[in-house]
Amino acid sequence: MDRRFRNLLFGSTAATLVLMLVGLYTAFVGAGLTCERRWPFCDGWLGLFPANWTSFVEWSHRLLAMLVGFALLATLYLVWREQDDRRVKWAVTAAVALLPSQIILGALTVTEFTAVITAAHFVTASLIILCLTAACAWAVETPSVETLRTLVIAAIALVPLHLVLDGSLVVMPLWALVGFYAVSFLLSCGLAAGALWAHAHGLGRTRSLLAVGSTVTWLDMLVARRKFGLDQALTDVGAIVVLLALLAVVWTLSKHSTVGGLSGVRAD
C-alpha cells in the first residue's frame, strides 16, 4: 500500500483521537455552554473570537474538528483514487459518512446540551474511530500469531485493570479525565484491530476474546463518564444494547477480513 496514503490514514486517525479527547475536556469544563444558542458563533468579538478561557476551549475544539474533517476528506479521496483494498475503502467511507451526523450532534451539544445528545455524540465519535481503526489494521501487514498471543495476554491483564481505574474502586481525580480516556481508546482500538488480525489468521476464539475485550473497554468508558461528572442518560438496558451493537460491528468487520495466505494457521 502507498506510503503516502498510509501516513495520511494513520495521521488522520491519530488526529481524530486527539479531537475526541479535546471534545471530552470541552464537555467536562462546559465550554460549549459559553456560546449558548449562538452556534456557529460564540461570545467573543462579533462572535468570531473567544472571550475567555472556556470559549477558547470551545473554539479550539471547533477548529481542530474542521482540520480533522478536511484530513478525512483527503483520505477518502486518496483511498478511492489510488488504493485497491475494498475493506480499507469502505471503512474510510463509513467514517466519513458519519461526519455529518457528528457535526449536527456537536452543534446540538452547544444549543441543547442534554444528556442524550452528549451520549449520542460520544457514541458516534466512537464509531468513527472504530472504522478508522479497521482501515489502519487492514492497511498494514498482519502481525504474527505470536504477537496476537501477546496481545491476548495484555488484554487479560489490562481490561480488568481498566475496570478498576474507571472510578469504581479507586477514586480518580477529575484532572485525570483526558489521560484515562486516551489510554481507554488506545486499548479499545488496539483490541479491535487485534480481532481483525486474529480473523485473518483463522483464530476464531482469539478473535472473539479480543472483540469482547474491546467492547467491554468501550462500555466501561461510557459508564465512567458519569463517574467523572459527565452526565449521560443511557439506562443499563440502553448500555447493553450499545454494547451488543458495537460487538456486532467488530464481528462484522472481522468477517470481511481476508486471510492473506495464512488461512491454514489455527493456533487456538
N, C-alpha and C positions, 0 to 999 in steps of 0.2 A: 504494500500500500504506500502511496506517495507520502514522503516525509512531511512535506509542507501541509498537506491536509491533516495528517495525524497530529502535528503540532498544533494546528488550529483547533482541532477537535478537543485535544487534551486541555488546551488553554481556555477554550470556551466552557468546558465542563468545570474546570477549577474556578473560573470567574463566576459561574453560576452558583457554585457552593459558597463563595465569598459573599455574593449578593444575598443568598439566603441567610447567612449569619448576620449581615448588616440589617436585614429585614427583621430578624428576631430581636436584635438590640433596639431597633426603631420601635417595635411593638412594646418592648419592655419599658422604655422611657416615655411611651405615649407620645412620641414626636409627631405622629400623624394628626393628632388632635389639635396641634397648634395651627394647622391650616383649616380646621373646621370644615365647612362646606364649600370652600373656595377652590377645590381641586379643578383644574390642574395648577391653579395659583396657590400662593401661601400668604404669609403675614408680613413679608418684608416690603421694601420699596416697590411700588407698582405690582406687588405680588410676585416679583421676579427674583428677589434676593432674600436670603434668610435674615430674620430679625434677631434671632438669639440662637443659643446652642441647640435647643430641641428642633427648631425649624431647620437649622443647618444639617442635623442628622437626617431629617426627612428629605431635604433636597439632595443630600449626598446619596441617599438610597435611590431616589428617582434618577439621578444622573448615572449611577452605576447600572441601574436597570436598563436604561436606554443604550448604554455602551454594550452591555451583555446581549441585548436584543439584536443589535447590529452584528455582533460577532456570530451569533447563532444563525442569522440570516445568511451571512457569508459562508458559514459551514454548510448550510443547506444547499446553497448554490454550488459549492465545490463538490459536495458528495454526489449530486446528480449529474454534474458535468464531467467529473473525472474518475469516479470510483465505480467499481463493478459489483461490490458486495451488496446484495439486496438487503441483507439484515441491517447493515450499517445505514443504508439509505433510509429504510423505513423507521429505524429507531430515531434518527435525527429528525426525520419528518414529523414523527409523533411528538417529539419535544417541542418543535417549532409550532405545531398545530395547537398546542396547549397555551402558547403565549398570549393570544387574545383574551382567553378566559382569565389568565393570571393578571393581566393588565386591568381588566374590569374589576376583578376582586380586590386588586391593590387600590384602585380608586375608591371602592366601597369601604375599605378599611379606614379611609380618611373621612368620608362623608357620613358613614354609618357607625363603623367600629363596633359591630355586635360580635358576640362570641361565635356564632355560627359562621359568619363571614370570615373572621380571622382563622378559624379552624379550616374552612374550605381553602383559604389562601395557602395555608401550610400544606394541606394535602396535595393541592395542585403543584406546588413547588416541588414536593417530594416525588411526584410522578415524573416531572420534567427531569430531575436529576437522575431518576431511575432509568429513563430512556437514554440519557446521555451516557450513563454508566454502562449500559448494554452495548452502545455503539463503541465505546472505548475498549470494552472487553473483546469485542469481535474484531477490532482494528489491530490487535496485537497477536503475536504468536501464542497459542495455547500453552500455558505452563505445564510442567511435567506432573505426573501422578504424585511424585514425592512432595512437590510443592503444595499440591492440593491437600495432601495428608497433613502437612504442617499448618495449612490454613484451617483445617477442621479442628486440630488441637488448639489453635489460637482461639477459635470460636467457642469451644467448650470452656475455655478459661475466661474469655473476655465478655461474653454475653451475660453470664451470671454477675460478673463484676459490674457491668453496666447497670444491671437491675439494682444493685446495691447503692451505686453512686447517684441514682436519679433523685435522691431526696427521701426515699422511703425509710432507710435505716440510718443514713448519715445525713446530717443537716449540711446542705451545700450553700455557701454564700451566694447572694444574687450576682456578685461580680463574676462568678464562675460560669454564668449562663452561656456566653459565646464559646468558651473552651469546651464545655460539656457537649454542646451541640456540634461543634467541629469534629470532635472525636466520635460522636454518635453517628453522624452522617458518613464519615470515613469508614467506620466499622460496618454500618448497614450496606453501603455501596460496595465495599470490598467483599462482603459475604455474597451479595447478589451476583457480582462478577464471578466469584468462585463457583456459584451454582451453574452459571452458563458454561464455564470451563469444564466442570465435572460432567455435564451432559455431553460435551464434545468428546470426552474420554469414555463415555458409556457407563459412568459411575452413578447409577440411579439413586442409591441410598445416600451417597455423599451429596448429590445434588439436592435431595430433599432436606437433609440436615442443614446445609448452608442456606437454602431458601427460607427455611423456618427461622434460623438464627437471624437472618437479615430482617425478616418481617417482625419478629419479636422485638428486635432492637428498635425498629421504627415505631412500633406501637408504644414502647416504653418512652420514646421521645414525645409522643403525643400526650401521654398521661403526665409526663414530667412538666409539661407546660403549666399545669395548674400549680404544681409544687414550686415553680419558680415565679408564681404570681401572674402568669399569663393565662387568663381565664379562657376556657373553651367549653362549649356546651354539648359535646358529644357524650351521649349516655354510654353506659357499659355495653349495651346491645349495639349501639351505633359503632362503637370502637371495634367490636368483634366483627361487624360487617366490613369495616375498612380493612381490618387485619386479613380477612379471607379474600377480599378483593385484591389487595397487594400481593398476597401469596399466589393468587391465580395469575396475576400479571407476570411475576417472576417465573412461574411454572410455564406459562405460555411462551414467554421469550426464550426460555431454555429449550423448549421443544423445537424451536426453529434453528437451534444452533447445530451446525454441521459437524460431522465427526472429523473431517480433515485428515483422513488417512489413519486414524487411530481407533477405528471402530472395534477393533479386536481387543482393546485393552479394557479389562474389567478387574479392578483391584479390590472391590468390596463385595 
